[in-house]
Amino acid sequence: MQQVLEPYINVVLILPSPDLEESIQILNERNGGIVSNGFDLNEYFVKHHSNYDLAKFVVYTKGKSTEETRDEILKIVKL
């Protein structure tokens, strides 16, 4: 995946909060928690290093409207 995304300058990781535990809690509240065979998918994806390794930018959504988040992303990617 690193090789596939490497040429792209606008790889954005979108999370609710810089606090990982808070991000997991917010995601669980939003989607009811996704657990399969005792495996918490929200926790896995929030904490897995690959998301941070691949992202060129991180945008946090907590306390922002969808429009504010959109505008932040557009500013970062210079569109």
C-alpha positions in Angstrom: 0.0 0.0 0.0 2.9 2.4 0.7 4.1 2.0 -2.9 0.7 2.6 -4.3 0.1 5.8 -2.2 3.6 7.1 -2.3 3.2 9.3 -5.4 0.0 10.9 -4.1 0.6 14.1 -2.1 -2.9 14.3 -0.7 -3.4 11.3 1.6 -5.4 12.5 4.5 -6.2 10.6 7.7 -9.5 11.8 9.2 -9.9 11.1 12.9 -12.3 12.6 15.5 -9.5 13.6 18.0 -5.8 13.5 18.5 -6.5 11.5 21.6 -6.7 7.9 20.4 -8.9 6.7 23.2 -11.3 9.6 22.7 -11.4 8.8 18.9 -12.3 5.2 19.6 -15.1 6.3 22.0 -16.5 8.9 19.5 -16.4 6.3 16.7 -18.1 3.7 18.9 -20.8 6.3 19.7 -21.3 7.1 16.0 -21.5 3.5 14.7 -22.5 1.6 17.7 -19.1 -0.1 17.9 -18.0 -2.7 15.4 -16.9 -5.9 17.1 -16.3 -9.1 15.2 -15.3 -12.3 17.1 -14.3 -10.1 20.0 -12.1 -7.9 17.8 -12.8 -4.2 18.1 -12.4 -2.8 14.6 -12.6 0.9 15.6 -9.8 0.4 18.1 -7.7 -1.6 15.6 -8.0 1.0 12.8 -7.4 4.0 15.1 -4.4 2.5 16.8 -2.8 0.7 13.8 0.4 2.4 12.7 -0.2 1.9 9.0 -2.8 4.7 8.9 -0.3 7.2 10.3 2.5 5.8 8.1 0.5 6.3 5.0 -1.1 9.6 5.7 0.6 12.8 4.7 -1.8 14.9 6.7 -4.2 14.3 9.7 -7.4 16.2 10.1 -9.4 16.0 13.4 -13.2 16.5 13.2 -14.2 16.9 16.8 -16.1 20.1 17.3 -16.2 20.9 13.6 -19.0 20.9 11.2 -18.7 18.9 8.0 -18.2 22.1 6.1 -15.4 23.2 8.4 -13.7 19.8 8.0 -14.1 20.0 4.2 -12.6 23.5 4.2 -9.6 22.4 6.3 -9.0 19.5 4.0 -9.3 21.7 0.9 -6.9 24.2 2.4 -4.3 21.5 3.2 -4.5 19.9 -0.2 -4.5 23.4 -1.7 -7.7 23.1 -3.8 
